[in-house]
Amino acid sequence: MVVRLELGDAEVDRIFRALADVTRRDILRRTMAGEASVSQLAAAYNMSFAAIQKHVGVLEGAGLVTKKPLGRERIVRGNPETIRQAQDLLNRYAEIWRSRIDRLDTLLAED
């Protein structure tokens, strides 16, 4: 298993574009809790099967879910590794801002 430490800019863009849609976030939430077929996912929404397939395709393209064939069905499963990588990126940004706030606090305390 290859573990990459950093996401490239294009990967980050795909992940956050995929997460920008409420339906895709909900599909991701459902598939992180347990795998589901595209048909099962489609039954949970008031939209066409084709629309759900497109949403799943965007999530798959971003690496947030995987899809595998099982007979005539396609089983969708959330990918926790990509979520962890995105969380690591957000944690690094949070650390940058915490550091800036700490420096500002230091400067204000000196006055």
HELIX and SHEET records of a PDB file:
HELIX    1   1 ASP A    9  LEU A   19  1                                  11    
HELIX    2   2 VAL A   22  ALA A   33  1                                  12    
HELIX    3   3 VAL A   38  ALA A   43  1                                   6    
HELIX    4   4 PHE A   49  GLY A   61  1                                  13    
HELIX    5   5 PRO A   80  GLU A  110  1                                  31    
SHEET    1   A 3 ALA A  36  SER A  37  0                                        
SHEET    2   A 3 GLU A  73  GLY A  78 -1                                        
SHEET    3   A 3 VAL A  65  LEU A  70 -1                                        
END                                                                             
